[in-house]
Amino acid sequence: MTPQPSVRMDTYYQLLNRTRGSVLASRLEVADSGRKRNKGLLGRDGLGPGEGLWIVPCESVHTFFMRFPIDLVFLDRKNKVRKVKNAVGPWRLSACLSAHSVIELPAGTVKRTETQPGDLLQFGPYNDSEKSEVDL
């Protein structure tokens, strides 16, 4: 099992789906303070390819006042996918009471990577070099 990385503000990770051998996010931002969790993606116009937001701890999110749809991946403490939601539009609520955290990704990421409940995810070091290779 992959232990959860120690979380620090202003930290980024790569997010890998070990089960499927795919990359969910190459630049995953961490929202680990009350202020950052409350703001989430509000005020943004979208997420670029490979971007995402990891909200920890978190078991429910809303998309009130958001300007774009997002995919949601709910994780337990062992980074196992508990629930996925595709293209959640504005003015929606989503929860998973068995989750410890949630990943917010650009709409279409869950389908593209075929991520499903039961998959094991791994956080890797963020590398700002676009040509970095991730060893799955």
Secondary structure as UniProt FT lines:
FT   TURN            9..10
FT   STRAND          12..17
FT   TURN            18..21
FT   STRAND          22..31
FT   HELIX           34..39
FT   TURN            40..43
FT   TURN            49..50
FT   STRAND          51..55
FT   STRAND          60..62
FT   TURN            64..65
FT   STRAND          70..75
FT   TURN            77..78
FT   STRAND          80..88
FT   STRAND          93..95
FT   TURN            97..98
FT   STRAND          101..106
FT   TURN            107..108
FT   HELIX           109..113
FT   TURN            117..118
FT   STRAND          120..125
FT   TURN            130..131
//
